[in-house]
Amino acid sequence: MENSKKYPDNVVWSEDKGFYPSKLAYGSNVGATAIIPEDVSSWKNEKILKANSYYKKKFDELLEEYKKLQEELEWNKIVYSANYSFQPIPGERYNLYLRENGDDHRSYVVLM
């Protein structure tokens, strides 16, 4: 590179290729056609609204599922903190009563 001639920045030249402006996919001089990006704001706004709507719907679904899980957890706490004097059988039906002193009491009721 010691013997190579220095060219200004606006000249398309390299040691390997020499002058190669005709091989570029874009204009390389001041007189070339300007590259102007398309206006995509309307498309962008439309897609933003669709994305916001989608994520809001997903958020609402998750929030509803969360509320159901919270309610199940509360019922689970009530049932497992109740006093009972028998071995519960999964799948059987039991009634939960509130005693006058405020304690929960589970009783076994046979349905015939």
C-alpha positions as CSV (number, residue, x, y, z in Angstrom):
1,M,0.0,0.0,0.0
2,E,3.0,2.2,0.2
3,N,3.0,2.8,-3.6
4,S,-0.8,3.0,-4.0
5,K,-2.4,6.3,-4.7
6,K,-4.9,7.6,-2.1
7,Y,-8.4,8.3,-3.4
8,P,-11.1,10.5,-1.7
9,D,-13.8,8.7,0.2
10,N,-16.4,9.3,-2.5
11,V,-14.5,7.3,-5.1
12,V,-15.3,3.6,-5.3
13,W,-12.0,1.9,-5.4
14,S,-10.1,-0.9,-3.8
15,E,-6.7,-2.6,-4.3
16,D,-8.4,-5.9,-5.2
17,K,-11.1,-4.7,-7.6
18,G,-9.8,-1.3,-8.8
19,F,-12.6,1.1,-9.8
20,Y,-16.0,-0.7,-9.6
21,P,-18.9,1.7,-9.3
22,S,-20.9,0.0,-12.1
23,K,-21.0,-3.2,-10.0
24,L,-22.7,-1.6,-7.1
25,A,-26.5,-2.1,-6.6
26,Y,-26.8,1.6,-5.6
27,G,-25.6,4.9,-6.8
28,S,-22.1,5.9,-5.6
29,N,-21.8,9.6,-6.5
30,V,-23.5,12.8,-5.7
31,G,-25.5,12.8,-9.0
32,A,-27.0,9.4,-8.4
33,T,-30.7,8.9,-7.7
34,A,-31.5,9.4,-4.0
35,I,-32.5,6.4,-2.0
36,I,-35.7,7.4,-0.2
37,P,-37.3,4.9,2.1
38,E,-41.0,4.2,1.6
39,D,-43.5,5.6,4.1
40,V,-44.5,2.6,6.2
41,S,-46.2,4.5,9.0
42,S,-49.7,3.4,8.1
43,W,-48.7,-0.2,7.8
44,K,-46.7,0.0,11.1
45,N,-49.6,1.6,13.0
46,E,-52.0,-1.1,11.7
47,K,-49.6,-3.9,12.8
48,I,-49.1,-2.2,16.2
49,L,-52.8,-2.1,16.8
50,K,-53.2,-5.7,15.9
51,A,-50.3,-6.7,18.1
52,N,-51.6,-4.7,21.0
53,S,-55.1,-6.3,20.6
54,Y,-53.6,-9.8,20.5
55,Y,-51.5,-9.3,23.6
56,K,-54.3,-7.6,25.5
57,K,-56.5,-10.6,24.7
58,K,-53.8,-13.0,25.9
59,F,-53.3,-10.9,29.1
60,D,-57.0,-11.0,29.9
61,E,-57.1,-14.7,29.4
62,L,-54.2,-15.2,31.7
63,L,-55.7,-12.9,34.3
64,E,-58.9,-14.8,34.2
65,E,-57.1,-18.1,34.6
66,Y,-55.1,-16.6,37.5
67,K,-58.3,-15.5,39.3
68,K,-59.7,-19.0,38.9
69,L,-56.6,-20.5,40.4
70,Q,-56.7,-18.0,43.3
71,E,-60.3,-19.0,44.0
72,E,-59.4,-22.8,43.8
73,L,-56.6,-22.1,46.3
74,E,-58.9,-20.4,48.7
75,W,-61.4,-23.3,48.6
76,N,-58.5,-25.7,49.0
77,K,-57.3,-23.8,52.1
78,I,-60.9,-23.9,53.5
79,V,-61.4,-27.6,52.9
80,Y,-58.0,-28.7,54.2
81,S,-58.2,-26.5,57.3
82,A,-61.6,-27.8,58.3
83,N,-62.1,-30.2,61.2
84,Y,-63.2,-33.7,60.4
85,S,-63.1,-37.1,62.1
86,F,-63.0,-39.5,59.2
87,Q,-60.8,-40.7,56.4
88,P,-62.0,-38.7,53.2
89,I,-62.3,-40.8,50.0
90,P,-61.3,-38.9,46.8
91,G,-64.3,-38.4,44.5
92,E,-66.9,-38.7,47.2
93,R,-69.2,-35.8,48.1
94,Y,-68.9,-34.0,51.4
95,N,-70.6,-31.0,52.9
96,L,-68.8,-28.2,54.7
97,Y,-70.6,-26.4,57.5
98,L,-69.7,-23.4,59.5
99,R,-70.1,-23.9,63.3
100,E,-71.5,-21.2,65.5
101,N,-68.0,-20.6,67.0
102,G,-66.7,-19.8,63.4
103,D,-64.9,-23.1,62.8
104,D,-65.4,-25.0,59.6
105,H,-66.6,-28.6,60.0
106,R,-66.7,-31.2,57.2
107,S,-69.2,-34.0,57.5
108,Y,-69.8,-37.1,55.6
109,V,-73.2,-37.3,54.0
110,V,-74.4,-40.5,52.2
111,L,-76.6,-39.7,49.2
112,M,-79.0,-42.4,48.4
